[in-house]
Amino acid sequence: MALFDALLELADDHLVLGHRVSEWCGHAPMLEEDLAMPNMALDLIGTARNLYAYAGEVEGKGRSEDDLAYLRDERAYRNLLLVERPNEDFAHTMLRQLYFAAFMHPFWQAALNSPDETVRGIAGKAVKEMAYHIRHAGEWVVRLGDGTEDSARRMKDAVEALSIYVDELFEEGAGDPALPSRAALRGAFDKTIAQIFAEAGLEGIEVSYPQTGGRAGRHGEALGHLLAEMQSVHRAHPGATW
């Protein structure tokens, strides 16, 4: 069931990253970001809900979006390793967001031409949100990369730490004709990153041994901790609605 698996991969990406971004609520470096970060998280979680709901419909086994989000264990998650990485500092968070948005924006643009009507509907909303995420995260990458000595060092550290997870973005995973080819998006991604890095005074690094495995359910321990927190209420009160 390729479409179900492909939808699940995308949904897991958005839910896990949405939870990670939400962890900044009340902890952001300024009030404006304390409002912006939860809104970005809601964008991601909203897309995840749409994808889970459609995945459940495609699967045809009666599983709801909550079942798929909260009642699967760590090895059943198919999200990218990039999105589960801990927030670390603000530089890491913004670069992680930029990498993901720079990939998902052309993905959703291409999905606007999908033969699947539901996919086109999800893409129509998500593509606008990803355009904003690129702008917001990109501005911070430039501000920090071209800022103080300390902020530039932190952003360079983020590039070194996160670049090893970028190649996994372009692995085809489950794949389905209703969804765009991921490998075909590399050029658009590289163009966006190169432009922002040039403004930020950053240089990309060559990765000899990229880290992959998320699509196969091979995750780091960080995801286990995240899921324990995210799923705790639902598992403690099974069947509850609100």
JOCORWO-V730946 format. One line per field, one symbol per residue. phi: phi as a letter, one per 40 degrees, with the letter a starting at -180 (. if undefined). psi: psi as a letter, one per 20 degrees, with the letter a starting at -180 (. if undefined). burial: 1 if it has 9 or more other ideal C-beta (glycine too) atoms within 8 Angstrom, else 0. Layout:
phi: ???
psi: ???
burial: ???
This chain:
phi: .ccdccccdcccdccccdcdccccdgbccaddccccccccccdccccdcccccccccccgbgccccdccbbbcdcccbcccdcccdcfbccccccdccdcccccccccdcccbccccccccccdcccccccccccccccccccccbbccccccccccccccbccccdcdbccgcgadcbcccccccccccccccccccccgbbcbcbcbccbhdccgcbccccdcccdccccccccbcgcba
psi: mggggghgggggghgghggghhiipijqirgghiggghhhghgghgggggggghghgghkjjprhgghhikqrgiiqkqqhgiipqhcahggghgggggghhghghghghiijqiphgghgghhghhgghgghggghghhgggghkcrhghhghhhhgghhihiighhhjphbgqqhiqqphhiigggghgggggghghikqpqqpohnqprihhjjorrihhggghgghiggghhmpiqq.
burial: 00111111111111111111110110010000110111011111111111111111011000011011111001001111111110010111111111111111111111110100001111111110111111011101111111000011011111101111111111101101011101001001100111011011010100100101111010100111011000100110000000
